[in-house]
Amino acid sequence: MRIQERINKAVKITTVGEITYVAFAAPGASQASACWQAFKIDNTCGTIIVWADSDDKFDNIATDLTALTYR
């Protein structure tokens, strides 16, 4: 069973060094649509998780997760 089937969401993961960006959306969602929930996991000094736009709303695009604003 694929991970997408277990969580019933489309998933995009981008890793840059010690930072991992994760986004979820409904299955079949376009990465260019503002329907993604995104957060980043920063492991540079401990583990810190912050949401894009400081919220957990499904209102982000996922074409470049590193370009979103995380607070």
C-alpha positions in Angstrom: 0.0 0.0 0.0 1.4 3.4 -1.0 1.6 6.2 1.6 -0.9 8.3 -0.3 -3.5 5.6 0.0 -3.0 5.4 3.8 -3.5 9.1 4.4 -5.8 9.7 1.4 -4.0 12.9 0.3 -1.6 13.9 -2.4 1.9 14.5 -0.8 4.9 16.5 -2.0 8.1 16.4 -0.1 11.2 18.5 -0.8 14.4 18.2 1.2 17.2 20.8 1.2 20.0 20.1 3.6 18.6 19.8 7.1 15.2 21.2 6.1 12.3 19.1 4.8 9.2 20.7 3.3 6.0 18.7 3.3 2.6 19.5 1.6 -0.7 17.7 1.5 -3.7 18.2 -0.8 -6.7 16.3 -2.1 -5.7 13.4 -4.5 -5.2 14.7 -8.0 -4.6 18.3 -7.0 -2.4 20.4 -9.3 0.8 21.7 -7.7 -0.1 25.1 -9.1 -3.5 25.3 -7.4 -3.8 27.1 -4.1 -5.2 24.0 -2.3 -2.1 22.7 -0.4 -1.4 22.5 3.3 2.3 23.0 3.8 4.8 23.0 6.7 8.6 22.7 7.1 10.6 20.6 9.5 13.9 22.3 10.4 16.5 20.0 11.9 19.4 22.5 11.9 19.2 23.1 15.6 16.9 20.6 17.2 13.6 19.9 15.4 11.3 22.8 14.7 8.0 22.5 12.7 6.4 25.6 11.3 3.4 26.1 8.9 3.3 28.1 5.7 1.6 31.4 6.3 1.5 30.6 10.1 -1.6 28.4 9.6 -2.7 24.9 8.6 -5.1 26.0 5.9 -5.2 24.3 2.5 -4.4 27.5 0.6 -0.9 27.3 -0.6 0.7 26.3 -4.0 3.2 23.5 -4.1 5.2 24.2 -7.2 8.2 25.4 -5.0 7.7 24.6 -1.3 10.9 26.4 -0.4 9.5 29.8 -1.7 6.6 29.9 0.8 6.7 32.0 3.9 7.0 29.9 7.1 6.4 31.4 10.5 
